[in-house]
Amino acid sequence: MPSPHLISLGCRLNIAESETIRALLDDRDTVVVNSCAVTNEAVKQTRKAIRRAHRERPDAELVVTGCAAQIDPASFAAMPEVSRVIGNAEKLDAFAWGSPERVQVQDIMAVRETASHLAASFSTHARAFVEVQNGCDHRCTFCTIPFGRGNSRSVPAGALIDRIAMLAESHAEVVLTGVDLTSYGPDLPGSPSLGALVERILNRIPALKRLRLSSLDGIEIDDRLFTLLTQEPRIMPHVHLSLQAGDDMILKRMKRRHNRADSVALAQRLMAARPEIAIGADLIAGFPTESEAMFANTLALIADAQIVQGHIFPYSPRAGTPAARMPQVEPEIVKARAARLRTAAAQSRAHWLQSLIGSKQQVLVERLGDRGHTPNFAEVRLAPTPLTLSLSKGASTGSARAGVGEIVEVTVTGIDDGKLIGVGA
């Protein structure tokens, strides 16, 4: 029987929502491309994915959804490969998937609720992704995502507790996701913070072994959340920050709410309080008006904030954004600066990985017997010898290969192609 095939591009929130879509489709011969619009390149990759999927399954219904479809539905509806276009609000509604309408995209700014779906199963993933927040109330000058996701809205804690408790029965690790995760709560009764939600999850669900947070806006990490990130062992020591730049004038023109000193101070405080924390960051190269001196400040931020997991984006002007109307940096300069940032980030990462050799790590296995991640999100290739699994809580014992979703204890013995090599401890 044909089965639905989902292609998720972009953020972890898309992964979480794709699992709900999978459940809504049952056994239909359908391909769904859950698109991303964070950059022009992301939109281009969405179109490539559509064409490739149609070549591979020409008889299947092909539906495009996600942020790119929400922002520009007409352009995707015009593609000959596309059967239907469904918006970000509609994609989680069973009615939309049963409707014959070719384009179903409503005004995302009118949406007031989120995550009534809350995917019940993540059978195809080692970790479960749970949407706790959607949308964004901020208007960074380079970003179109608010127009793809709408205004910020939060999921009530009670519904989240019930769903995570169920997922914890089959998954050792749960990831909290959102468009602007640290803005969780002001729209709910009592205005709970993200820290309050995390604290409640940990207190109410003792069976949950590992909790991971997706990208955070550092300026919104309050004392409560900081304490949890640095003192709670069940929260993974991996903090990915939405920094974007390391120059104060560029940050101001981006309409960010932090400055360079805030970024460096936060990273230093986190690592001083919990040395095993790995700092990740999003950084944009070649933002409009960026001079060589301004770029140098962003380049130096990798070392100053000890960024070991850099996500580097060459700036691309998004239609309708204020940044697109600013004086642009020449494309070849943007490309060269992005390459320099990637080189610096790779060097920082290499030094960090080297520092982990000889350590013992609890690895969540993500591909049968040969790949996984440490708590601080270093990728590990498990040695091709029978593993003796850890006796610690949540792990199995024996000499057989570890199964997907299991936690195994390994000793890091080296590095191969940017990945740690782990041997059963």
PEPEHU-V532597 format. One record per helix or strand of 2 or more residues. SS is the DSSP state (hx for helix, st for strand). FROM is the first residue (numbers start at 1). TO is the last residue. If there is no record, write none. Layout:
ss->SS from->FROM to->TO
ss->SS from->FROM to->TO
//
This chain:
ss->st from->5 to->8
ss->hx from->12 to->25
ss->st from->30 to->35
ss->hx from->40 to->56
ss->st from->61 to->66
ss->hx from->67 to->71
ss->hx from->73 to->77
ss->st from->84 to->86
ss->hx from->90 to->92
ss->hx from->94 to->98
ss->st from->103 to->104
ss->hx from->108 to->110
ss->st from->128 to->131
ss->st from->133 to->134
ss->hx from->145 to->149
ss->st from->153 to->154
ss->hx from->157 to->167
ss->st from->173 to->177
ss->hx from->181 to->183
ss->hx from->194 to->204
ss->st from->210 to->213
ss->hx from->218 to->220
ss->hx from->223 to->231
ss->st from->238 to->244
ss->hx from->248 to->254
ss->hx from->260 to->273
ss->st from->278 to->285
ss->hx from->292 to->304
ss->st from->307 to->314
ss->hx from->322 to->325
ss->hx from->331 to->355
ss->st from->360 to->367
ss->st from->371 to->373
ss->st from->379 to->382
ss->st from->407 to->416
ss->st from->419 to->424
//
